[in-house]
Amino acid sequence: MQTIPAACELAGTLFFVQLVINLLTRVMIWFPGAYGASNTFYQLNDWWFFCGGCCGMLGMPLYNIVITVDASEAATKWLPKEFEVQFLARATFCFFARASWPTCTV
């Protein structure tokens, strides 16, 4: 069983990894790839693929933006808590151990 500070640290780490993966796949890879594909279809005069790609590229960016914003909000919600919980856990331990603050280590 994990303690509360360890669980919050794990949650903060997971949300940070989620943010990095979403930014990488949904912004840095997908948008240039979609532009490159539509540009290729346009240059090859392949209008069926170009029109189909444009229809697909209307909805997918909205979904990518929603997922990226959600991951960003989750990261901004949990990352500060990780540091706050670590500080409070250290302060509580030092208080109950009756140790002085600068010399107290957890």
Secondary structure, 3 states (H helix, E strand, C coil): CCCHHHHHHHHHHHHHHHHHHHHHHHHHHHHHHHHHHHHHHHHCCCHHHHHHHHHHHHHHHHHHHHHHHHHHHHHHHHHHHHHHHHHHHHHHHHHHCCCCCCCCCC
